[in-house]
């Protein structure tokens, strides 16, 4: 399979995970097990495999921006980097859903966080952490009132 074909397959699998997280209240156990753990672990395994296959082809380094750019000149290495994002971003999205459910945060409030985590993970995570802190404060205020 070419890196392009592997890219398409990985994207489709990750998208299934994101859809499961979006509809987690309908299938909570399936969403948690599949999107929260199984798919990210599968992508991590796929990442490790492609890392071993394509990284030896890379001429770059991680000591400078130019070195990183040179390393990503190989399409297979770009695939490795993309798998890294897919696995970790989906795992973070799963953590957000699990944490929200455990802490009683309404799922509709988490959905914007999930969208941002999918598109720009650090921003989505920051939004979720802010939502979580606000929810905790609101819960404490209600308990003392």
C-alpha positions, 0 to 999 in steps of 0.5 A: 500500500502507498502512503496515500492509501494508508493515509486515507484508511487512517483518516477514515478509521479516526473519523469513525472514532470522532463520530462515536465520541460525538454521539457518545451519549447514545452508545457510551460504552461502545464510544468509550471502548472503541473511540477512547481506547481501541482506535487510538491504540490501533493508530498507535500500533500503525504509527509504530509500524510506519515509523519503523518503515519510513523513518530510516528514509528521512534525512532530517533531524529534530534539532532545527526547523530546517531539519524537521522540514527535511525529514518531512520531505518523504511522504511516508514520514508525513504519514508517520507524523499524521498518525501521531496526530490522529492517535493522540488527538482522538485519545484526548477527545476520548478523555474529554468525553470520559471526564465530562461524563464522570464529572456530570458536564453535559455532552452538548457543552463538550461538543465544541471542545471535541470539534476544536480538539479534532481540528486544533487539539491544543485549543480544544483541550484548553477549551475543555479544561476551561469548561471543566474548571468553570463547571467545577466552580459552578458545582461548588457554588451550588453546593454552598448556596 
